[in-house]
Each structure stands twice: as structure tokens, then as C-alpha cells.
Amino acid sequence: MSAKDLSYRPIIIDRLDRQTEKGIRKYGGTLDKSGHLKTVSESLEYLAEELTDALVYIEHGKRQVRSLVNEAASVMRKWDVATLALRAIAKSEGEEALIAQKALKDMGME
């Protein structure tokens, strides 16, 4: 396996190309040619600002993931209750029992 075989490589290369084009439009050239960061101090300050933005995005993403996990947990609790109800109905007699048994079978939970 080589670096060129990595499945996510094209995504990273595409992002680099988009960011480079964006920089050219904004600053009239690439970072090494535009000259908009004249000192090491300016470069490090710019990097600090970019990393601060990244932290904001990370925290926002973490909140979104927590929300999705909570939603999934809620759905799973409802699923468990529905499955218990179906199992109880399936143990009874009559048409409802047959419907519940079929539903459990279709769900792979016979």
C-alpha cells in the first residue's frame, strides 16, 4: 500500500485545491507567493486564529454528536418498549397474536 492508495486522499487533495483557489482569489496568490503574512509573528497569529476557529467547529460538532446519540437512545428505548409489547401480544391468541408474531419475525426477533 502507498500513500496514493489511501481512500480519503482524493478528499484531502480536493480540499487543498479548493483552499488554494480561495487563497488566490482572496490574497492574489498562494501563501508562499502572496506576501500577506510578512513576519513569523503574523504567521503564528494567523495560525492561532485558524486553530481557534477549529476549536469552535469541534465543540459545535461534539454538541451535534451528543444530540444524535440522545436521539438514538430515545429511539432505542421506544424500540425496546414496542418489542416487549409485540412479544406480549404474540403470546396471546387470535389475529393480533398472529400479526405480532409476523412482525417479530420480520424484524428478525422471533
C-alpha distance (Angstrom), angle and dihedral (degrees) to the residues before:
residue distance angle dihedral
M1 . . .
S2 3.80 . .
A3 3.80 134.3 .
K4 3.79 89.5 -97.6
D5 3.84 90.0 60.2
L6 3.82 94.2 62.0
S7 3.80 109.8 118.9
Y8 3.81 93.8 -141.0
R9 3.82 94.8 47.4
P10 3.84 95.7 94.4
I11 3.81 90.3 51.9
I12 3.81 91.0 53.4
I13 3.81 93.1 44.7
D14 3.82 90.8 49.1
R15 3.81 90.3 50.1
L16 3.81 91.2 49.1
D17 3.81 90.2 50.8
R18 3.83 92.0 49.2
Q19 3.81 92.4 47.7
T20 3.81 91.2 47.4
E21 3.81 91.5 51.4
K22 3.80 90.0 47.1
G23 3.82 90.2 51.8
I24 3.79 92.0 48.7
R25 3.82 90.7 51.8
K26 3.80 92.8 45.7
Y27 3.81 101.4 39.5
G28 3.80 103.4 20.4
G29 3.79 94.2 -114.1
T30 3.76 146.0 19.6
L31 3.79 121.9 -64.4
D32 3.79 92.6 -96.7
K33 3.84 92.7 48.0
S34 3.81 106.7 32.0
G35 3.79 96.8 68.0
H36 3.80 93.8 -151.2
L37 3.82 90.6 129.8
K38 3.78 101.8 58.6
T39 3.79 102.6 171.4
V40 3.78 138.3 36.3
S41 3.79 87.5 -116.4
E42 3.84 91.1 56.3
S43 3.80 90.6 47.8
L44 3.80 92.5 50.8
E45 3.81 92.4 45.8
Y46 3.81 90.2 50.6
L47 3.80 89.7 49.2
A48 3.83 90.6 49.7
E49 3.81 89.7 52.7
E50 3.81 91.4 49.4
L51 3.81 91.6 48.5
T52 3.80 90.5 49.2
D53 3.80 88.7 53.8
A54 3.80 88.5 49.4
L55 3.82 90.3 53.8
V56 3.81 89.7 53.1
Y57 3.81 90.0 51.8
I58 3.81 91.0 47.8
E59 3.81 92.9 51.7
H60 3.80 91.0 46.7
G61 3.81 90.1 50.0
K62 3.81 91.6 48.5
R63 3.80 90.3 54.1
Q64 3.79 91.1 49.4
V65 3.82 91.0 49.9
R66 3.83 91.2 48.4
S67 3.80 89.4 51.2
L68 3.81 91.8 50.0
V69 3.81 91.3 48.0
N70 3.82 90.4 51.2
E71 3.80 91.0 48.8
A72 3.81 90.8 49.0
A73 3.80 90.9 49.5
S74 3.81 89.9 51.5
V75 3.80 91.6 50.3
M76 3.83 90.6 48.1
R77 3.82 91.3 52.1
K78 3.81 89.9 51.4
W79 3.82 89.7 46.6
D80 3.81 90.5 52.6
V81 3.82 92.1 50.1
A82 3.81 91.6 47.4
T83 3.82 91.2 48.6
L84 3.81 91.6 50.2
A85 3.80 89.9 49.9
L86 3.80 91.9 49.2
R87 3.80 91.3 49.4
A88 3.78 90.8 50.6
I89 3.80 91.8 49.2
A90 3.82 91.3 45.2
K91 3.82 89.7 59.1
S92 3.80 91.4 56.8
E93 3.78 126.1 77.0
G94 3.76 133.6 -103.8
E95 3.76 137.4 39.7
E96 3.82 94.1 -41.7
A97 3.82 89.3 57.3
L98 3.80 91.1 52.7
I99 3.81 91.6 48.5
A100 3.81 91.1 48.8
Q101 3.81 91.8 47.4
K102 3.80 90.8 51.1
A103 3.80 91.6 47.6
L104 3.82 90.8 51.4
K105 3.80 90.3 47.8
D106 3.81 91.8 49.6
M107 3.80 88.7 51.1
G108 3.80 90.6 50.5
M109 3.79 90.7 -115.5
E110 3.78 102.2 111.7
